[in-house]
Amino acid sequence: MTVTLTPYITLEGRTKEAIRFYEQAIGAEVLFLSTYGDMPDMPNTFTDEMKDLVAHAKLRVGASELMFSDSPGGAAPAGGKRVTICITTKDIAQSRRIFDALSEGGNVNLPFNEESFSPGFGDVTDKFGVTFQIYTETEQR
């Protein structure tokens, strides 16, 4: 049996903007995107402002996938609904580029440096409030 873990990120009405950002910053490719307005029977509790918000999106980044949605009404997700995503490469320059791109408009939690466990590692919360660890993997000896 194969099990796949896919991070699901919920944002407050900025998912389309975040997707465009991730396309540039980490080479994400949109596999699927549906808005609340695309739903055949949008509940009457949904407002017209919600029609353009993302109900579900799936992106591919390298060999991995991410899923996204806007929280209904653009409200902040409930506590515990955020994730930290570790992006792993085998190339320090690529790791640095990803770290720098995600840092734009965000907050560096741990600068990108050589660490005892990695030749290039950093921790950043991007401008959408999503935290990424950028990890450069070395060959095990």
N, CA and C of each residue as an Amber inpcrd file, in Angstrom:
protein
   423
   0.8470000  -1.1840000   0.0000000   0.0000000   0.0000000   0.0000000
   0.8890000   1.2430000   0.0000000   0.6090000   2.1550000  -0.8860000
   1.3510000   3.4050000  -0.9650000   0.5550000   4.5050000  -0.2910000
   1.2190000   5.2630000   0.5570000   0.5960000   6.3950000   1.2330000
   1.3600000   7.6500000   0.8360000   0.6330000   8.6910000   0.4930000
   1.2380000   9.9670000   0.1350000   0.7430000  11.0370000   1.0860000
   1.6530000  11.8290000   1.6200000   1.2860000  12.9650000   2.4560000
   1.3670000  14.2190000   1.6140000   0.2870000  14.9940000   1.5890000
   0.2360000  16.2180000   0.8050000  -0.1270000  17.3770000   1.7090000
   0.7800000  18.3430000   1.8980000   0.4240000  19.5140000   2.7080000
  -0.7500000  20.2670000   2.0870000  -1.6860000  20.6760000   2.9280000
  -2.8590000  21.4420000   2.4970000  -2.8050000  22.7750000   3.2220000
  -2.6940000  23.8470000   2.4510000  -2.5100000  25.1840000   3.0070000
  -3.7980000  25.9770000   2.8450000  -4.2910000  26.5170000   3.9450000
  -5.5010000  27.3400000   3.9290000  -5.1040000  28.7830000   4.1870000
  -5.5150000  29.6690000   3.2860000  -5.1910000  31.0920000   3.3910000
  -6.4510000  31.9200000   3.5290000  -6.2580000  33.1770000   3.8480000
  -7.3770000  34.0960000   4.0890000  -7.6760000  34.9530000   2.8600000
  -8.1280000  34.3310000   1.7710000  -8.5380000  35.1030000   0.6020000
  -7.4050000  35.4940000  -0.3290000  -6.2200000  34.9150000  -0.1620000
  -5.0740000  35.2900000  -1.0050000  -4.4800000  34.0940000  -1.7500000
  -5.2510000  33.0390000  -1.9170000  -4.7060000  31.8270000  -2.5220000
  -4.2610000  32.0490000  -3.9680000  -5.0350000  32.7560000  -4.7770000
  -4.6220000  32.9860000  -6.1690000  -3.3050000  33.7520000  -6.2190000
  -3.1670000  34.7390000  -5.3690000  -1.9180000  35.4990000  -5.2980000
  -0.7730000  34.5930000  -4.8540000  -1.0320000  33.7460000  -3.8640000
  -0.0050000  32.8290000  -3.3680000   0.4260000  31.8530000  -4.4670000
  -0.5240000  31.3480000  -5.2340000  -0.1990000  30.4110000  -6.3150000
   0.7210000  31.0760000  -7.3330000   0.4030000  32.3070000  -7.7400000
   1.2740000  33.0240000  -8.6850000   2.6810000  33.1810000  -8.1050000
   2.7410000  33.4990000  -6.8130000   4.0220000  33.6550000  -6.1310000
   4.8010000  32.3440000  -6.1390000   4.1620000  31.2230000  -5.7930000
   4.8410000  29.9400000  -5.7410000   5.2490000  29.4440000  -7.1330000
   4.4950000  29.8200000  -8.1620000   4.9070000  29.4800000  -9.5270000
   6.2790000  30.0920000  -9.8190000   6.4750000  31.3440000  -9.3990000
   7.7490000  32.0240000  -9.6340000   8.8260000  31.5810000  -8.6490000
   8.4930000  31.5030000  -7.3660000   9.4910000  31.2640000  -6.3170000
  10.0250000  29.8380000  -6.3040000   9.1420000  28.8480000  -6.4990000
   9.5830000  27.4540000  -6.3740000   9.1900000  26.5900000  -7.5670000
   8.8030000  27.2270000  -8.6840000   8.5050000  26.4770000  -9.8960000
   7.2490000  25.6390000  -9.8280000   6.2680000  26.0620000  -9.0330000
   5.0190000  25.3030000  -8.9070000   4.2480000  25.3170000 -10.2260000
   3.5290000  24.2260000 -10.4800000   2.6770000  24.0940000 -11.6610000
   1.2570000  23.7820000 -11.1920000   0.2840000  24.5670000 -11.6600000
  -1.1070000  24.3560000 -11.2610000  -1.6530000  23.1330000 -11.9890000
  -2.1230000  22.1630000 -11.2050000  -2.7460000  20.9670000 -11.7680000
  -4.2640000  21.0890000 -11.7900000  -4.8130000  21.8180000 -10.8190000
  -6.2680000  21.9610000 -10.6980000  -6.5610000  23.1950000  -9.8700000
  -7.5850000  23.9450000 -10.2560000  -8.0370000  25.0890000  -9.4660000
  -9.5370000  25.2650000  -9.6720000 -10.2610000  25.3370000  -8.5740000
 -11.7050000  25.5400000  -8.6060000 -12.0650000  26.5960000  -7.5690000
 -12.9280000  27.5250000  -7.9480000 -13.3680000  28.5500000  -7.0100000
 -14.6900000  28.1370000  -6.3650000 -15.0580000  28.8600000  -5.3310000
 -16.3670000  28.5980000  -4.7120000 -17.4810000  28.8540000  -5.7220000
 -17.2680000  29.8190000  -6.6110000 -18.2540000  30.1130000  -7.6470000
 -18.4030000  29.0040000  -8.6670000 -17.3820000  28.1560000  -8.8050000
 -17.4440000  27.0230000  -9.7300000 -18.2860000  25.8740000  -9.1840000
 -18.5930000  25.9250000  -7.8930000 -19.3670000  24.8420000  -7.2860000
 -20.7750000  24.8490000  -7.8750000 -21.2750000  23.6840000  -8.2870000
 -22.5860000  23.6530000  -8.9430000 -23.7230000  24.1540000  -8.0440000
 -23.6820000  23.8440000  -6.7850000 -24.7270000  24.2840000  -5.8580000
 -24.0780000  25.0200000  -4.6960000 -23.6250000  26.2410000  -4.9780000
 -22.9830000  27.0220000  -3.9320000 -23.9900000  27.2680000  -2.8180000
 -23.6530000  26.8920000  -1.5860000 -24.6050000  27.0920000  -0.4790000
 -25.0490000  28.5450000  -0.3670000 -26.2900000  28.7520000   0.0440000
 -26.8080000  30.1180000   0.1420000 -26.1290000  30.9200000   1.2430000
 -25.3280000  30.2640000   2.0760000 -24.5710000  30.9850000   3.0960000
 -23.3310000  31.6460000   2.5110000 -22.9520000  31.2670000   1.2710000
 -21.7990000  31.8710000   0.6210000 -22.2190000  33.1880000  -0.0180000
 -21.4180000  34.2070000   0.1540000 -21.7160000  35.5190000  -0.4120000
 -21.1400000  35.6370000  -1.8220000 -21.5670000  36.6670000  -2.5450000
 -21.0370000  36.9100000  -3.8860000 -19.5300000  37.1580000  -3.8430000
 -19.0260000  37.7490000  -2.7660000 -17.5950000  38.0220000  -2.6400000
 -16.7850000  36.7250000  -2.6010000 -17.4180000  35.6450000  -2.1830000
 -16.7250000  34.3640000  -2.0680000 -16.5650000  33.6540000  -3.4050000
 -17.3500000  34.0460000  -4.4090000 -17.3470000  33.3170000  -5.6740000
 -15.9720000  33.2160000  -6.3160000 -15.1270000  34.2230000  -6.1250000
 -13.8140000  34.2280000  -6.7570000 -12.7300000  33.6060000  -5.8720000
 -13.0680000  33.2720000  -4.6340000 -12.0860000  32.6400000  -3.7480000
 -11.8650000  31.1800000  -4.1510000 -10.6710000  30.6740000  -3.8770000
 -10.3110000  29.3080000  -4.2680000 -10.8930000  28.3060000  -3.2680000
 -11.7110000  27.3970000  -3.7830000 -12.2710000  26.3260000  -2.9550000
 -11.2760000  25.1670000  -2.8540000 -10.5450000  24.9080000  -3.9390000
  -9.5500000  23.8340000  -3.9270000  -8.5780000  24.0340000  -5.0850000
  -7.2950000  23.9030000  -4.7870000  -6.2630000  23.9540000  -5.8250000
  -5.2080000  22.9140000  -5.5110000  -4.6270000  22.3640000  -6.5630000
  -3.5530000  21.3830000  -6.4230000  -2.3970000  21.8330000  -7.3150000
  -1.2060000  21.8870000  -6.7090000  -0.0090000  22.2950000  -7.4220000
   1.0280000  21.1880000  -7.3540000   1.8550000  21.1020000  -8.4050000
   2.9850000  20.1880000  -8.3920000   4.2460000  21.0270000  -8.2480000
   5.1240000  20.5910000  -7.3500000   6.4270000  21.2150000  -7.1610000
   7.4370000  20.0900000  -7.1960000   8.1590000  19.9830000  -8.2980000
   9.0730000  18.8560000  -8.4600000   8.2750000  17.5640000  -8.4640000
   8.6320000  16.6420000  -7.5740000   7.9240000  15.3640000  -7.4880000
   6.8390000  15.3810000  -6.4160000   6.5900000  16.5440000  -5.8180000
   5.6170000  16.6570000  -4.7230000   4.4160000  17.4870000  -5.1430000
   3.3970000  17.4340000  -4.3080000   2.2030000  18.2370000  -4.5500000
   1.8460000  19.0190000  -3.3020000   1.2230000  20.1670000  -3.5230000
   0.6450000  20.9980000  -2.4660000  -0.8050000  21.2370000  -2.8190000
  -1.6530000  21.3420000  -1.8030000  -3.0480000  21.7050000  -2.0200000
  -3.3300000  22.9870000  -1.2580000  -4.2620000  23.7780000  -1.7930000
  -4.5850000  25.0760000  -1.2210000  -6.0830000  25.3190000  -1.2540000
  -6.5280000  26.1870000  -0.3690000  -7.8620000  26.7640000  -0.4720000
  -7.8760000  28.0590000   0.3090000  -8.8650000  28.8850000  -0.0150000
  -9.1540000  30.0560000   0.8070000 -10.1660000  29.6150000   1.8460000
 -10.0120000  30.1040000   3.0660000 -11.0180000  29.7800000   4.0690000
 -12.3060000  30.5010000   3.6800000 -13.4510000  29.8380000   3.8370000
 -14.7220000  30.4690000   3.4630000 -14.8810000  31.8230000   4.1330000
 -15.2240000  32.8140000   3.3290000 -15.4200000  34.1620000   3.8470000
 -14.1280000  34.9310000   4.0300000 -12.9880000  34.2950000   3.7020000
 -11.7030000  34.9640000   3.8440000 -11.2510000  35.0920000   5.2870000
 -11.9070000  34.3800000   6.2060000 -11.5460000  34.4490000   7.6280000
 -10.2590000  33.6800000   7.8790000  -9.5890000  34.0180000   8.9700000
  -8.3620000  33.3080000   9.3420000  -8.6930000  31.8590000   9.6630000
  -7.8390000  30.9240000   9.2320000  -8.0600000  29.5150000   9.5630000
  -7.9900000  29.3070000  11.0760000  -8.6810000  28.3000000  11.5400000
  -8.6570000  27.9670000  12.9690000  -7.2460000  27.5750000  13.3850000
  -6.9400000  27.7240000  14.6600000  -5.6260000  27.3590000  15.1720000
  -5.2510000  25.9410000  14.7930000  -3.9790000  25.7340000  14.4840000
  -3.5150000  24.4090000  14.1090000  -3.7510000  24.0580000  12.6510000
  -4.2360000  24.9950000  11.8560000  -4.5340000  24.7170000  10.4590000
  -3.4260000  25.1870000   9.5190000  -2.2920000  25.5840000  10.0530000
  -1.1400000  25.9650000   9.2370000  -0.1560000  24.7990000   9.2560000
   0.7540000  24.7960000   8.3170000   1.7630000  23.7550000   8.2620000
   3.1390000  24.3730000   8.0390000   4.1810000  23.6230000   8.3580000
   5.5340000  23.9740000   7.9610000   5.9310000  22.9770000   6.8910000
   6.4500000  23.4790000   5.8020000   6.8120000  22.6280000   4.6810000
   8.3260000  22.6380000   4.5360000   8.9120000  21.4660000   4.4600000
  10.3480000  21.3410000   4.2420000  10.5880000  21.0730000   2.7580000
  11.3350000  21.9720000   2.1160000  11.7150000  21.7900000   0.7160000
  13.1580000  21.2950000   0.7130000  13.3730000  20.1260000   0.1320000
  14.6940000  19.5010000   0.1260000  15.2750000  19.4950000  -1.2780000
  16.5240000  19.9430000  -1.3950000  17.2590000  19.8390000  -2.6560000
  18.6120000  19.1990000  -2.3540000  19.3390000  18.8920000  -3.4070000
  20.7020000  18.3740000  -3.2630000  21.7110000  19.4090000  -3.7400000
  21.2630000  20.6350000  -3.9970000  22.1090000  21.6750000  -4.5600000
  21.9970000  22.9560000  -3.7210000  23.1110000  23.3970000  -3.1520000
  23.1030000  24.5730000  -2.2780000  22.6130000  25.8190000  -3.0150000
  23.0400000  25.9980000  -4.2550000  22.6280000  27.1880000  -5.0140000
  21.1130000  27.1940000  -5.2330000  20.5520000  26.0430000  -5.5450000
  19.1000000  25.9500000  -5.7330000  18.3800000  26.2200000  -4.4170000
  18.8940000  25.6580000  -3.3250000  18.2940000  25.9010000  -2.0060000
  18.3300000  27.3930000  -1.6770000  19.4570000  28.0340000  -1.9210000
  19.6030000  29.4650000  -1.6470000  18.6130000  30.2820000  -2.4780000
  18.4650000  29.9350000  -3.7610000  17.5390000  30.6670000  -4.6300000
  16.1100000  30.5520000  -4.1100000  15.7070000  29.3560000  -3.7280000
  14.3560000  29.1390000  -3.1940000  14.1760000  29.9210000  -1.8960000
  15.1610000  29.8540000  -1.0080000  15.1000000  30.5780000   0.2610000
  14.9460000  32.0780000   0.0160000  15.7770000  32.6220000  -0.8650000
  15.7230000  34.0630000  -1.1550000  14.3780000  34.4640000  -1.7480000
  13.8500000  33.6310000  -2.6500000  12.5560000  33.9460000  -3.2790000
  11.4310000  33.9300000  -2.2500000  11.4150000  32.9410000  -1.3820000
  10.3570000  32.8470000  -0.3770000  10.4890000  33.9390000   0.6800000
  11.7000000  34.4740000   0.8510000  11.9400000  35.5290000   1.8450000
  11.3670000  36.8820000   1.4250000  11.1700000  37.0830000   0.1230000
  10.6830000  38.3720000  -0.3640000   9.3330000  38.7010000   0.2620000
   9.3040000  39.7700000   1.0510000   8.0790000  40.1880000   1.7120000
   7.7250000  39.3480000   2.9200000   8.5780000  38.3890000   3.2480000
   8.3060000  37.4910000   4.3690000   9.2130000  37.7910000   5.5500000
   9.3600000  36.8060000   6.4240000  10.1540000  36.9630000   7.6350000
  11.1360000  35.7900000   7.7420000  12.4310000  36.1220000   7.8030000
  13.4520000  35.0940000   7.9580000  13.4960000  34.6870000   9.4260000
  13.1830000  33.4320000   9.6930000  13.2160000  32.9090000  11.0590000
  14.6060000  32.4130000  11.4320000  15.3000000  31.8380000  10.4550000
  16.6620000  31.3650000  10.6330000  17.3720000  31.5960000   9.3030000
  18.3960000  32.4540000   9.2830000  19.0750000  32.7440000   8.0110000
  19.6300000  31.4830000   7.3600000  19.7450000  31.5240000   6.0430000
  20.2730000  30.4050000   5.2780000  21.7730000  30.3020000   5.5270000
  22.2100000  29.1980000   6.1070000  23.6130000  28.9800000   6.4530000
  23.9340000  27.5050000   6.4270000  25.2280000  27.2220000   6.5410000
  25.6720000  25.8540000   6.7380000  25.3780000  25.4720000   8.1800000
  24.8430000  24.2780000   8.3670000  24.5500000  23.7550000   9.6950000
  25.2100000  22.3910000   9.8300000  25.2880000  21.8790000  11.0340000
  25.9360000  20.5770000  11.2420000  25.2330000  19.4610000  10.4830000
  23.9500000  19.6040000  10.2090000  23.1590000  18.5690000   9.5470000
  22.9170000  18.8440000   8.0680000  23.3730000  20.0300000   7.5880000
  23.0980000  20.3970000   6.2030000  24.0840000  21.4750000   5.7440000
  24.5700000  21.3730000   4.5060000  25.4540000  22.4210000   4.0030000
  24.7190000  23.7230000   3.6750000  23.4030000  23.6860000   3.6530000
  22.6020000  24.8800000   3.3960000  21.1970000  24.7020000   3.9380000
  20.8720000  25.4420000   4.9980000  19.5660000  25.3140000   5.6420000
  19.0870000  26.6820000   6.0970000  17.7970000  26.9330000   5.9550000
  17.1930000  28.1600000   6.4640000  15.7240000  27.9510000   6.7210000
  15.1410000  28.8350000   7.5030000  13.7330000  28.7670000   7.8750000
  13.1200000  30.1420000   7.6210000  12.0420000  30.1800000   6.8620000
  11.4200000  31.4490000   6.4780000   9.9070000  31.3240000   6.4950000
   9.2430000  32.3660000   6.9690000   7.7910000  32.4560000   6.8580000
   7.5090000  33.4390000   5.7340000   6.8260000  32.9800000   4.6930000
   6.6190000  33.8450000   3.5350000   5.5420000  34.8980000   3.8040000
   5.3060000  35.7370000   2.8270000   4.3720000  36.8550000   2.9930000
   2.9230000  36.4080000   3.1570000   2.6570000  35.1010000   3.0200000
   1.3090000  34.5760000   3.2190000   1.1580000  33.8790000   4.5660000
   2.2260000  33.8950000   5.3660000   2.1670000  33.2760000   6.6860000
   2.4760000  31.7920000   6.6920000   2.9930000  31.2610000   5.5750000
   3.3520000  29.8570000   5.4880000   4.8470000  29.7220000   5.7720000
   5.2080000  28.8060000   6.6710000   6.6080000  28.6260000   7.0460000
   7.2320000  27.4810000   6.2530000   8.4110000  27.7520000   5.7090000
   9.1710000  26.7790000   4.9350000  10.5390000  26.5860000   5.5710000
  10.9780000  25.3480000   5.6320000  12.3640000  25.0440000   5.9430000
  13.0020000  24.6270000   4.6310000  14.1070000  25.2640000   4.2990000
  14.8370000  24.9160000   3.0810000  16.0420000  24.0980000   3.5140000
  16.0960000  22.8550000   3.0680000  17.0790000  21.8860000   3.5340000
  17.8720000  21.3540000   2.3500000  19.1960000  21.4870000   2.4160000
  20.0570000  20.9060000   1.3950000  20.5670000  19.5760000   1.9200000
  20.2540000  18.5370000   1.1700000  20.5750000  17.1720000   1.5820000
  21.9290000  16.7710000   1.0030000  22.7310000  16.0900000   1.8010000
  24.0020000  15.5790000   1.3120000  23.9280000  14.0730000   1.2100000
  24.8090000  13.5170000   0.4260000  24.8760000  12.0570000   0.3070000
  25.3370000  11.4720000   1.6340000  24.6770000  10.4120000   2.0710000
  25.0780000   9.7340000   3.2920000  26.3580000   8.9440000   3.0230000
  27.2840000   9.0130000   3.9470000  28.5570000   8.3110000   3.7650000
  28.6280000   7.1140000   4.6590000
